[in-house]
Amino acid sequence: LFCLSKQNLLFIMSKPAQKSIQFSQAPVRLKKGNTHTATIIWMHGLGDTANGWKDALERIVNSLPHIQAILPTAPKMSITFQGG
């Protein structure tokens, strides 16, 4: 379970420990109508951004106006790939 604010994604774990991640940019928010009854929070993969998925999620939101989509972009961080 997690909660999304403008710049932070707060992971609420089963234990009392909580971790907050600071995002460098505001999430992309897609909504066709004035009201929604469902929300999709789309988490992109390694090396991607919210904008990489924006077109795909816009098609879903445009065809289902009761849905809003929130696409956060994860902060950049160093990784070790294939033992690198």
Secondary structure, DSSP 8 states (H G I E B T S, - for coil): -EEE-SSEEEEE-SSS-EEEEE-SS--EEEESSS--SEEEE----TT--GGGTHHHHHHHHHH-TTEEEEE----------TT-
